[in-house]
């Protein structure tokens, strides 16, 4: 099982899309443990979407879909409507 996930940095208005076989450890890595890399600059991250797949190949395909221009448009719309509406994040 693999999890495709989208993280959102409310403080920097950034998104990050990835996949992993160990989501808990990966989320800790993005927010706490990592000492270098893209995601440390935009902490803290909030999980705004997850999708569990049966295989690594399926996770990679879903990640690619989300990283496309249509996928990013869908993500930003989701963030600006659902998460703002519930008060989880404050998107300008």
ZIZI-V772832 format. One record per run of one state. SS is the DSSP state (H for helix, E for strand, - for the rest). FROM is the first residue (numbers start at 1). TO is the last residue. Records with the same first field share a line. If there is no record, write none. Layout:
# ZIZI-V772832
SS = FROM-TO  FROM-TO
This chain:
# ZIZI-V772832
- = 1-1  10-13  21-22  34-37  43-45  54-55  68-68  86-92
E = 2-9  14-20  46-53
H = 23-33  38-42  56-67  69-85
